[in-house]
Structures are given as structure tokens and as C-alpha cells.
Amino acid sequence: MTGTAIPRLVIAAPSSGAGKTTVATGLMAAFAEAGLTVSPHKVGPDYIDPGYHSLATGRPGRNLDAYLCGPERIAPLFLHGAAGADLAVVEGVMGLFDGASGMGELSSTAQVAKLLRAPVVLVVDASSQSRSVAALVHGFASWDPEVRLAGVILNKVGSERHEALLREAMDSSGVPVLGALRRTQQARTPSRHLGLVPVAERRAEAVESVRELAARVREGCDLEALLALARGVPALPDAPWDPAAEAGPRTGGDRPRIAVAGGAAFTFSYAEHAELLTAAGAEVVPFDPLHDEQLPPGTRGLVIGGGFPEVYAPELSANAPLRAAVAALASGGAPVSAECAGLLYLSRSIDGRPMCGVLPADARMTERLTLGYREAVALSDNALAAAGTRVRGHEFHRTALEPGAGAAPAWGMTHPERRVEGFVSGGVHASYLHVHWAAEPALARRLVASAAAGFR
């Protein structure tokens, strides 16, 4: 299907902290409560905001990252995720024009908005300004003529008088005000060392927070004008991304069971990964390392993504039966893909608490945040990647692993610095690097093929 005109909006801001997540999640929830099928999206590699988006809409939160997946995949991935939706809301990242360091507009909200031919609504923190807001908006509206800045939502407005001053100033800007939200202590979401606390860790409270956000947005925003804006978009000529086409034809009738870690400790994953595994021929089964004492029966491969094992180290360590089951599966040669939190879970210990002991390394919390995009190459053939496979990924953690690489490292980092990182041992591939498999579907194919071949 081509020429698809899914109504869509991009919610952006001049900088981080202006209230993008508040407004975007509130809009998603408000429109969903009004009976629309809303498709949620997030620019960049963030895993946590999409959890709140999913809670607001009842659909998987999906990422649109032009660095990780390539600009050419943004519209196809969007169309795949938004299929059947009445409206798509895309939350931006950082400031509107901020992208990958040193790479111009790449992976910025502005680039994604242009690739989607979508109008941008700018969320402005108005708490310490009045007339200056018009100058700020004028600058953002004129910076890149290919970006359509179609409206503004004023956030953190102090009073009726303050709102009147802001609206008067905006009258001369040519950019309409589509909403004004007052300062409030309600509907705040708690955060810690890597951002917001994921939905899976506070579901009851998160449900109430999202409900309050919807109420605030309904009260302060012109939903009819926003929906009309979203419906005025042109069709996208791209075909939707298709996991079956990307995974390629299956070989043989065997469907190996691949267990995927979830629950509160392992919340970081891209929806497309499970879709690719399924399309490649796997039976994907979730499990929760905090509560399940055994792997799903018949497990022949394992995927352990990112999350917060350091927060749940006591509980993970206490689940000795599962730790033993994971170690036994790995020692038997089963393919295991572990990213960041998964890497730590496979180590000997986290802050002195025993983990699975699959890797000869120990993890600890630090004060240092490791954050940024990376380019890497597979240094050897393994269950996930063929030697020479080049990927783009993202690191995001406050932990350190000693040693940081095994005798056979998972990746050779090529940008922005050169180093080796991670572990390859038997069927195990473990690394701090988060990779979006939509950009390299051969990873899913190889993992499934490894599970099928090794455990017939």
C-alpha cells in the first residue's frame, strides 16, 4: 500500500525539559479517550517514554531514529507502526534541531518531521518570559523553511494574566497558539539516573499520571484545531516496513522457541525486534527474570535487552533457579543476545550480588553517565552477527563492567572512538551496545537460524 495519508503531528520543543513528554502523552491519551485509534511514536533511541505512550494509547510505542535505522526507513517504519490508526502523535527528542553530535540534522526531530511531511507543534516553557516567547518562536519558525512549524503550546503558564500577555505577544508571530497549560504539581512522573521510571515499575501510578495528563491537555489545548492540523497532511509515497519481507524466506518448518526477557527489570526493547524474530521463524515467548524460576519450556534461544538490573539486583540474585537455568542454556551453546542490562545479568555479579555467571566479569554502579551514538563492526562470526557486520548503536548506562571485553569481543567500536567491547563466547553475544534490528534484519535471521540449527 502506498500513498498513505495517516493524520499526524510532531510534538517538539526548543530544548529538553520544556514539557514534550507531558504534552505528547497527554494528547495521545486525550484523543484515545475520545475514541480515536492513536499511534504513538518517539524520535530517537529512548525506551522509557514509549512505555507511557503505549499506556496512553493501548498500542506499542515505536521509535523513529534516523541515525540507528537510516533516514530512508523512517517513513516506512512510521507507516508500519501507524497502520490502522486515526491519528499518529510523534514526540520529538531534545530541541527541535538537535541531532547526532557533529552530524548536522541527522536524527533530529526536524529531520524526522521533514521525512514524515508532518506539521510541528512547538511546546514552549513560558515560565520565565512573556513577549520574548514570540521572538523565540519566530526564530524556530524561520530557521529551516522545510520544517512547518504550525502551532505552539505554551507550557508552565503562571496565571490568566501571564497567559494573556503570552497570547498578545504571539499574535504578531504568525504562529497560532493551540494550547496553554498551567504550572501544576500534578501528573508528574518520577525519574532517576537514566530518566523517567518505566511504566512497568509503577503501573498503577502511571495509569493515574496518564489520566491526569489527558485531563490537563483537554482543558488547556484546542483538540479540534490540533486534529484538523493533523488531518491536513499529504500522503506519504513510501511502502510500510514489512518484517516478513525484511526477514526473508524461512528455511524448513522448525520454529525454535526464543525467550525474551521482560518485566520491571528489562523494559528496554524495540517492538520491531519481536516482529522480526517471529517473521524469521521463531516462536517468541516472554518471561520475567524477577518472578519466573524457569525459562519457558523448550527454550532454544534467549534475548535479554536493556533495563535496570542494578535497581533489582537483590531480587534477580535471589532468583537462583532462573540464574542456573540461564547459565545452563548458555553453556549448552544456545544463542543468547544480551544488550546492556542483559550483559550485566549474564555477568558474575552486580555490586557484589551474584548473577548468572555466564561471563567472566563483574558490574558496578558508577557516577559516570555513558551516553551516545556509536558505530561498530562485528569482529568474529557469532550467533548474532557475521564477522564484518557493521552496525550503528547507542550506549546509555551508569554502570561499568570489569573487564569491559572478553577474549573474543562482541564489537570493535569505530566511531566516535576506537576500542573493543563486549563478549562472544559459544552462542553468547553480550554488549552494552543497543542496536535497532530494523536496520540490520540479518541479526534476527541469524539468531533464529542458530537456535534452529543447534537444538533440533
N, C-alpha and C positions, 0 to 999 in steps of 0.2 A: 504493500500500500504506500503510495506517495502522495504528495500534495496535501499533507495533513495540517489542518489549522486548529490545533488544540489551543483554547484560550489560555493565556499565560502572562505572568507578571514576574519581574525580578525585583526583590527587595534588597536594596543596597544602603550604604551609609558612607559618610566622609571618612570614618575611621572605625576601628574596633571600639566597642563599649557604648555605641550610640543607641543600641536597642534593636538591632536587626532581628535577633532571635525572638525577642519579645513580640515584635510586630508580625514577623513571618509566621511564627507558631500560632499567635492569636488569630491572624487572618485565616490560616488553614482550618483551625478549629471552628471559627465563626461560620465560614462557608460550609464546612461539613455539617455543622449543626443545622444549617438552613436547608439541608437536603442535597447539596451538591456532592458529586464524587470528586474529591480533591487529590491531586497527585503531588506529593512533597519531594522537593529536590534541594540539594545543598551544594554550593560551589566549593571546591577544594577537597582535601582529604579527610576532613573531620568526621569522626564516627559518632560523636555524642549527640549533637544537635539533631541528626536524622532520627534518633530514638524518640525525641519529643515530637518531631514531625509525624512519625508513624502513629504515636499515641493520639495525636490530634486528628488524624485522617483515617486511620484504620488500614492504611496501605504502607508498603515498605518505603522507608526513607532512602532516597538514592542520591549518590554523589555525582557531580559533574566536574571533573578535574582534567583540564586540558594538558597539564604537564604529565600526569600519570597515564592518561589514555590517548592523548593526541587530540588536537583541535578537530580533526576530521571525524572523530567518534562522538563528539558532544551532542550534536543533533540526533544521530541515530540512537544513542543511549537514552536521551530525553524522550524520544518518541516511543521507545520500548517501555520505559517506566511509566509514561503517562497514557498508555493505551487505555481507552475506555473512560477516560476522565472528562469531567465537565470543565475542569479548571486545573491548571498547574501553577503552583507557587514555588519560586526558586529563591532560596535565601542565599545572599552573597557571602563573601569572605573578606575580612579586614576592610580597608577602604575601597571604594568603587574601582579605582585604577591600580590598586596594589596587586602585584603578581609575583611570580617566582623571582627571587633575587637575581638581579643582573640580566634578566631576560625580557625586559620591556613589559608588554601587556600579557605575556603568556600566563595562563591560569588565573587571570584576574576576573573579577565579576564583570567588568566592562567587556572583556573578550567573550565571555560566555553569553552575555546579553546580545552581543552582535551576532554570534553564531546561531542563536535562537531567534533572532529578529524579534526580540521581546522588549516591551517598554519597561523602563526602570522607574521605580518609586524609591525616592531617597528618604531615609529615616534620619532626621537631624536632631541631635541633642541640643535643645534650645534652652537648657537650664541657666546658662550664663550669658545670654545675648538677647537682643531684640532686633534692631534694624540690621545688624551685621549678618543676620541669617540670610537676608536677601543677597548680600554680596557673596556669601559662601555658596549659595545655590546657583547664582549666576556663573560663578567660576566653574562649578562642576557641570553645569548645563552646556557651557561653551568650550570646554576643554577638548572634547572629541566629538565632532559633528556626526559621527556614525552611531554614537550612543544616544538613544532617545530618552532623555530624562523627562518623563511625562507627568510627574507629580511628586509632592513632598508630604511626608507625615511628620509633624512636629512632635517630638517626644520630650518628656520630663518638663512639661509646661507647668509653671508655678501657680497661676491664678487666672481668673477670667480677664483681668486687666492685662496680664502678660500675654495671653492668647490674642487679645485684640491688637496689641502692639505688633506681635509677630505677623498676624494676618495683614495688617495695614502695610507693613514693610514688604510682604510678599506680593501685594497687589501689583507692584511695578516690575516684578521679576519675569512675568510671563509664564511662570510655572505654577500650576494650581496647587492649593493646599487641599489634600484629600483626607486629612485627619489631624487631630491634635489629642495627645494622651497626657494626662496629668501625672505629676510625680506621685508615687504611691509606694507603700511598703508591702503591698500585697503581690501575690503571684511571683515572688522572687524564687529562683531556683538555686539551691546550694552549689558551691563549687569547691574544688580542692586543687591538687598540684597539677592536674592536666586539663582543668576546665570544669564544666558542669558535672555534677554527679549523674551518671547514667540512669535512665528510666528504670532499668532492671533492678537497681538498688533501692529505689524509693517509689515503687509503682503507685501505691495509694496516694501518697503526697503529690506525685507527678500528675496524676489524673486531676486532682483538685487544682493544681497550679495551671494546667492547660485550660480547665474550665474557667478559671478567673481571667486568664489571658483573653479568651474568647469574649467574655463579658466586657472587658476593657476596650477591646477593639470594636465591638458592636456599638458601644456608647460613644467612642471618640472618632471613628472613621466613617467615611461615606462609602459603605459597601457597594451600593448601586453604581456609583461612579467608578470604583475600582474594578468591578465586574465588567462594566461596559468597556473600560480601558483594555482589560484582558481579552475581551471578545473581538477587539478591533485589530487583531494581529493578522499578518499574512500567513499563507500556508508555507510549510517547510517542504522543500523538494526531496529531502532525504528519505530513504527507506529505514524503518525501525531496525535497530540492532537485533539480531536473531541468534540466541545462544546455540540453537541446533546447527545453524549454518557455520557459526564460528567454531564449534567443537568438531565439526567434520563427521563423516560417516563412522558409525560404530562398527567394530570388528567382533564377530562372534556374538553369542547370545547370553554370555555370562554377565550378570550385573553385580559387581562386588559392592559390598556394603561399606560405606565410608562414614565414620562417625565424626561429627562436627561439634566441637566444644561450644557451650553456651552458658546461660545463667549469669548471675551477677558478676562473676569474676572474669568472664570472657565475653564482653559485649561488642568488641570491635570486629565488624565484618562487613563486607560489601555483598549486597543481595545477589549480584551477578555471579559470585563465586559458586554458590549452591546451584544456581541455574546452569552454569557451565558444567559442573560435576555431573548433574543429572543428565544433561544433554550428551555428555561424553559416555554415558552408560552406567553411571554409579547409582546405587540406592543411597540417598543421603539421609542419615538418621542423627538427630541432635541428642546430646547428652550434657549433663550438668556436673562438672567435677566437684562442686560443693556438696552435692547430695547423692549422686549415683555412685554406688560402691563397685559397680562393674561396668565395663564397656557394653554397648548394645550387643546382644548375641550375634555371632557371625561377623563381627567387625574385621575387615581386611585392610583398612587404611584409616588414617586419622588426620584431621585438620584441627589445629589449635591456634586460633587467631589471637588478636590483641585484647587488652583489657587491664584489669587491676589486680593481678595476683598478689602484689605486695600488700594490698589492703586486706586481702583474705588469706594471707599466708597461714595463720593458725588453723583455719578451717580446712584449707587444702592439705596442709600437712597432716591433720588429724584423720583425713580420709585415706588411711594406709591401704585398704584393699584396692581402691582405684589406682593409687600410685603404683602398686605392684602390677596391676593389670596392664597399665600403660607401659611400664618397663618391660614386661614380658612380651607384649606385642612388638615393641621396638626391637628387642633383642632377637626376635624371630625373623626380622628382615622386612616387616610390613612397612609400606611407605607412610611416612609421617611428615607433614608440613606444619611447621611451627613458626609463628611470627610474634616477636616481641614478648607479650605475655606468655605465649606458648613456649618460647625459648626459655624463659625463667622457670616455667613449670617443669620443663624437662631437665633442668639443672639439678645439682646435688642439693642446693639449699637456697632459700631466700631469707636474708637477715638471720641466718643461723637455724632456720626451721627446715627440716628435711623435705625435699620434693621428690621427684620421680627418680633421680639419679641416672638418667639416660646419658647425660652429658657430663664430662669431667670439668665442671665449672661451678662457681658459686656466685650468687647475685646479692646485691645490697642496694638499699635506697641511698640516694645522694641529694645534695642541694642543687646540683647542676642539671639544667634542662638541656637535653639534646633534641634539637628540632630542626627539620629542614628537608628539602628535596634532595635526592641522591640519584646518581647513575651508577649502575653496577653491571658486572659480567659474571656469569657462572664459570667457575674455574675448573670444574670437572663434571663428568656425566654423573647424574644422581636421579633419584626417584621423581624429582620435581622439574628439573631443567637439564637440557643437554649442554655440554661444555660449549662455551662461546655465546650462549644466550644472553642478550643484552636487555636490561630492564631499566625502567625508571621507578623509583620508590620513594618512600617517605619515612623518616625516623621521628619518633615522638615519645620520649621517656625521661624519667628522672632516676633510673636505676643504672647500675654498672655491673658488668659481668667479668669475673676474673677466672681464667683468661678470656679475652674477647673473641678469640678464634681458636678453632681446633687444628689438628694436624692437616686436615683437609677442610679449608674454609668454605663457607657457603657462597660467598660473593667476594669478588675483587672490586672495591669501590673505585670508580674512575673520575667522579665529579661530585662535590667540589674539591675533595681531597683524595689522594691515593692511599689505600690501606686494604687489608683483608679483614673479613668479619664473618662470624657465624660458624656453623658446624655442619659437616656432612659425615655421616657415619652409618654404614649399612643403608637402610632405607630412609634414614632420618635426614631431613633438611631443616635446619633451625637457624633463625637470624632475627636481628632487630628490625630488619627492613620490611615495611608494609608495601606490598605490590598489588596493583589492581589487575586481576587476571583478564579483564576485558581487553587490555592492551596486548596481552600475550596468552591467548587461549590455549596454546600448546602446553602450558603448565598444567591446566586441568586435565587435558587429554593424557599427558604423560603420567600424572598421578593415578588416574583411573586405570590406565594400561598396566602400571606397575602393580596395583592391587589385584588386578585380574590375573596377571601372569604369575605372581608369586604365591597365590593362595588358591589354586584350582583344586 
